[in-house]
Amino acid sequence: MNETAAPPVEALDLNLEEFTGKHPICVRGLKTSFGEQIVHEGLDLDVRKGEILGVVGGSGTGKSVLMRAIIGLQTPDEGEIEVLGRSITGAQDDDDIDIRSRWGVLFQGGALFSTLTVAENVEVPLKEFYPEISPALMDEIARYKVVLSGLPEETTSKYPAELSGGMKKRAGLARALALDPELLFLDEPTAGLDPIGAAAFDNLIVELKQALDLTVFLITHDLDTLYEICDRVAVIADQKVIAVGTISELLATDHEWIQEYFNGPRGRAAKTTKDRLDAKDRPGERQAKPVDTPAKAGA
């Protein structure tokens, strides 16, 4: 990543005590439905502090619904969700407002506001949670987060329509990092990117996770991503999480969907690529350019 000045975090003085437990996300007995369609039934999941957890499952298994329930955008029918030691399912809209400032979310496609510049998009959560911050400081924070996400500084003045697909995702990531979160939620972050752009984004997530001490909840279909950067993978099927573990541990199970997913043509290709890179002692790389190059940022 680019060498940049230290972020002005001292001016934000959030007075939030970092979560020190083992599982910053705990889901127990979750049931979610839409009318008569039951999406989850008795779903349990623990996310370990400091890990990148990949979440996979077939279409319609409720991966994004689970993420929305964890961040309080979807109210489950039953069950309990705790995030950073606090109940999400029992909270009211105005309760524990600071807990929502401790996670960042990158929705599919970036979900940027089209009428706002990149900098103004990054400033949205700052204005929501800390409206007392001066405009000058907000601009400085936005600039830093944009550069941190691998975009050129001049991107701050551009509108989403002026950005490539990869740049939109990075701008969305900058907004997700605006409040220095402990948790980062990513919904299909590499979807629609070419292999080089996807590899660069994966490398960036690993670097940010290590530098910022993040716990990452990552929904993806990208098998290369799963092999390259995920510490564990949670598989959703049959309305619940049927298995959680490393890919090697998952492959030791006899569940039909897991075997078809990881042992299919794409799964075998991803494993071959991973094995080849491991043999060259280059873990975490997929022939990507350095993430701080302007060419990469426009991927």
Summary of the structure (lengths in Angstrom):
residues: 299
radius of gyration: 19.1
end to end distance: 15.2
largest distance: 57.0
contacts: 958
relative contact order: 0.16
helix: 40%
strand: 20%
